[in-house]
Amino acid sequence: QVQLVESGGGLVQAGGSLRLSCAASGSIRLNAMGWYRQAPGKQRESVAVISSSGSTNYADSVKGRFTISRDNAKNTVYLQMNSLKPEDTARYYCNVLSGLLNNRNWGQGTQVTVLE
Protein backbone atom coordinates (compact mmCIF):
# COMPACT_ATOMS: atom_id res chain seq x y z
CA GLN A 1 0.00 0.00 0.00
CA VAL A 2 1.27 3.46 -0.92
CA GLN A 3 0.42 6.50 1.17
CA LEU A 4 0.50 9.84 -0.61
CA VAL A 5 0.74 13.18 1.14
CA GLU A 6 0.26 16.33 -0.91
CA SER A 7 1.19 19.87 -0.02
CA GLY A 8 1.66 23.26 -1.60
CA GLY A 9 -1.81 24.32 -2.61
CA GLY A 10 -3.25 27.69 -1.73
CA LEU A 11 -4.65 30.98 -2.89
CA VAL A 12 -2.80 32.99 -5.52
CA GLN A 13 -3.41 35.89 -7.87
CA ALA A 14 -3.63 35.27 -11.59
CA GLY A 15 -0.15 35.23 -13.06
CA GLY A 16 1.33 33.86 -9.88
CA SER A 17 3.04 30.57 -9.13
CA LEU A 18 2.63 27.62 -6.84
CA ARG A 19 4.57 24.41 -6.34
CA LEU A 20 2.78 21.24 -5.37
CA SER A 21 4.56 18.31 -3.76
CA CYS A 22 3.47 14.73 -3.23
CA ALA A 23 5.49 12.40 -1.06
CA ALA A 24 4.91 8.67 -1.31
CA SER A 25 5.61 6.27 1.51
CA GLY A 26 5.73 2.51 1.46
CA SER A 27 8.39 0.09 0.34
CA ILE A 28 7.10 -0.62 -3.12
CA ARG A 29 8.15 0.17 -6.64
CA LEU A 30 6.77 3.48 -7.91
CA ASN A 31 6.09 3.69 -11.60
CA ALA A 32 4.40 6.62 -13.34
CA MET A 33 3.50 9.56 -11.13
CA GLY A 34 1.15 12.34 -12.01
CA TRP A 35 -1.19 15.13 -11.11
CA TYR A 36 -4.90 15.34 -11.83
CA ARG A 37 -7.36 18.07 -11.04
CA GLN A 38 -11.06 18.40 -10.55
CA ALA A 39 -13.00 21.64 -10.60
CA PRO A 40 -16.53 21.89 -9.17
CA GLY A 41 -19.05 20.33 -11.52
CA LYS A 42 -16.36 18.93 -13.80
CA GLN A 43 -14.73 15.58 -14.30
CA ARG A 44 -11.30 14.84 -12.97
CA GLU A 45 -8.71 15.43 -15.66
CA SER A 46 -5.06 14.59 -16.10
CA VAL A 47 -2.74 17.56 -15.80
CA ALA A 48 0.73 16.07 -16.07
CA VAL A 49 2.37 12.67 -15.86
CA ILE A 50 5.98 11.60 -15.50
CA SER A 51 7.20 8.09 -16.11
CA SER A 52 9.76 6.24 -14.03
CA SER A 53 12.37 7.12 -16.66
CA GLY A 54 11.47 10.81 -16.63
CA SER A 55 9.33 11.12 -19.74
CA THR A 56 6.61 13.71 -19.32
CA ASN A 57 3.20 14.40 -20.77
CA TYR A 58 1.01 17.45 -20.22
CA ALA A 59 -2.53 18.51 -20.84
CA ASP A 60 -2.68 21.06 -23.65
CA SER A 61 -4.14 23.63 -21.27
CA VAL A 62 -1.02 23.68 -19.09
CA LYS A 63 1.78 23.15 -21.60
CA GLY A 64 4.45 25.80 -21.27
CA ARG A 65 3.18 26.86 -17.84
CA PHE A 66 3.42 23.76 -15.65
CA THR A 67 6.41 21.50 -15.10
CA ILE A 68 6.28 18.07 -13.52
CA SER A 69 9.36 16.50 -11.97
CA ARG A 70 10.21 13.71 -9.58
CA ASP A 71 12.90 12.89 -7.06
CA ASN A 72 13.15 9.13 -6.94
CA ALA A 73 15.44 9.20 -3.90
CA LYS A 74 12.70 10.99 -1.98
CA ASN A 75 9.75 9.22 -3.63
CA THR A 76 8.35 12.64 -4.36
CA VAL A 77 6.69 14.21 -7.37
CA TYR A 78 6.39 17.94 -7.89
CA LEU A 79 4.25 20.21 -10.02
CA GLN A 80 5.61 23.70 -10.63
CA MET A 81 2.75 25.89 -11.77
CA ASN A 82 3.55 29.26 -13.31
CA SER A 83 1.41 31.90 -14.99
CA LEU A 84 -1.62 30.58 -13.18
CA LYS A 85 -5.05 31.41 -14.53
CA PRO A 86 -8.45 31.44 -12.82
CA GLU A 87 -9.40 28.39 -14.88
CA ASP A 88 -6.63 26.46 -13.12
CA THR A 89 -8.71 26.65 -9.94
CA ALA A 90 -9.41 23.09 -8.84
CA ARG A 91 -8.54 20.44 -6.33
CA TYR A 92 -5.30 18.81 -7.41
CA TYR A 93 -4.71 15.13 -6.77
CA CYS A 94 -1.49 13.20 -6.82
CA ASN A 95 -1.64 9.83 -8.53
CA VAL A 96 0.97 7.10 -8.45
CA LEU A 97 1.08 3.74 -10.19
CA SER A 98 2.89 1.19 -8.09
CA GLY A 99 4.12 -2.36 -8.10
CA LEU A 100 4.20 -4.94 -10.85
CA LEU A 101 0.47 -4.52 -11.52
CA ASN A 102 0.53 -0.71 -11.71
CA ASN A 103 -1.89 -0.33 -8.84
CA ARG A 104 -3.38 3.15 -8.81
CA ASN A 105 -2.98 5.23 -5.66
CA TRP A 106 -4.56 8.62 -4.97
CA GLY A 107 -3.69 11.38 -2.56
CA GLN A 108 -6.27 13.33 -0.60
CA GLY A 109 -5.98 16.36 -2.83
CA THR A 110 -4.87 19.93 -2.30
CA GLN A 111 -6.90 23.00 -3.25
CA VAL A 112 -5.55 25.55 -5.68
CA THR A 113 -7.51 28.77 -6.08
CA VAL A 114 -6.48 31.42 -8.58
CA LEU A 115 -8.02 34.85 -8.19
CA GLU A 116 -8.63 37.15 -11.15
KAMO-V612235 format. One record per helix or strand. SS is the DSSP state (helix for helix, strand for strand). FROM is the first residue (numbers start at 1). TO is the last residue. If there is no record, write none. Layout:
ss = (SS & SS)
from = (FROM & FROM)
to = (TO & TO)
This chain:
ss = (strand & strand & strand & strand & strand & strand & strand & strand & helix & strand & strand & strand)
from = (3 & 10 & 18 & 30 & 45 & 56 & 66 & 76 & 86 & 90 & 103 & 110)
to = (7 & 13 & 25 & 38 & 50 & 58 & 71 & 81 & 88 & 98 & 106 & 115)
